[in-house]
Amino acid sequence: MDYRRYAIYFTPAPGPLSDLCSAWLGWDMATGQDVPHPDVPGLPLPAAQITETPRKYGLHATMKPPFRLAQSATETMLNDALTTFCAERPAVTLDGLELARLGRFLALRPLGDEGALTALAADTVRGFDAFRAPLTEAEMTRRRAAGLTVEQDALLHAWGYPYVMDQFRFHITLTGKLPVAHARQTAEALAPVLTPLLPAPFVIDALSLAGEDAKGRFHLISRHAFTG
């Protein structure tokens, strides 16, 4: 399949948490298929409406944000570089994961000291930037329309995305933006189903290469274990 953009993600390993959250989003990156939403009582809106925005990205946490390939790069080169990068890395262990409200959306957030995780994300952004085509003026304008700080604008110019380096915050997105009351009600409905599946400790032991198809849906291309 030809992809118009690539990204480096953390994707949870196959298992009950991955299965539930992929179904919650309605899109399985690994199979490239729509999946039925689970029955979660007490939601303020249909699950399809709540998850419409993050569905196309699949279940993930962004490490290197989506980018178009540089003219000199190929998918094979990118995948090989990720294989080497991960072979040199040890796993990162945190205390656990929790369901959290970040402004108007819900996400899974890590518990414990995030220093090693933040450093891993920064290394990933730096390590693969040679594969990224520069942003177009239209892309820069669209990003700046969100109202960036001076530091975020500098990061956008340097790395193609404003929320990297010290602006990075690891999260696995579960909803789009919701009214505060709806976000709270959704969290209350999800918690009994999701919390028993959340890992403690939470171990990041691999990174994944994902590609965006012509319809804007991301597919899992490969997953690379940390063996350093």
LINFENVEN-V600298 format. One record per backbone hydrogen bond with DSSP energy under -0.5 kcal/mol. NH is the residue of the N-H (numbers start at 0). CO is the residue of the C=O. Records with the same first field share a line. If there is no record, write none. Layout:
NH=CO + CO
//
This chain:
3=211
4=211
5=66
6=209
7=63
8=6 + 207
9=60
10=8
18=14
19=15
20=16
21=17
22=18
23=19
24=20
25=21
26=21
27=32
28=26
31=27
32=27
34=25
39=37
40=38
42=39
48=45
49=45
50=46
51=48
54=50
55=51
56=53
57=53 + 54
59=57
60=9
62=7
63=7
64=62
66=5
69=130
72=69
77=73
78=74
79=75
80=76
81=77
82=78
83=79
84=80
85=81
86=82
87=83 + 84
88=85
91=203
92=90
93=201
94=110
95=110
96=198
97=108
99=97 + 106
101=99 + 104
102=100
103=101
104=101
106=99
107=171
108=97 + 106
110=95
117=113
118=114
119=115
120=116
121=117
122=118
123=119
124=120
125=121
126=122
127=123
128=125
130=127
131=128
132=67
139=135
140=136
141=137
142=138
143=139
144=140
145=142
146=143
147=143
152=148
153=149
154=150
155=151
156=152
157=153
158=154
159=155
160=154
163=161
166=163
167=164
171=107
172=59 + 170
173=105
174=105
175=49
177=103
182=178
183=179
184=180
185=181
186=182
187=183
188=184
189=185
190=186
191=187
192=189
193=189
194=190
196=193
197=193 + 194
200=93
201=93
202=200
203=91 + 201
204=202
206=223
207=8
208=221
209=6 + 207
210=218
211=4
212=210 + 216
215=212
217=55
218=210
219=28
220=208 + 218
221=208
223=206
224=222
225=204
226=85 + 224
227=85 + 88
//
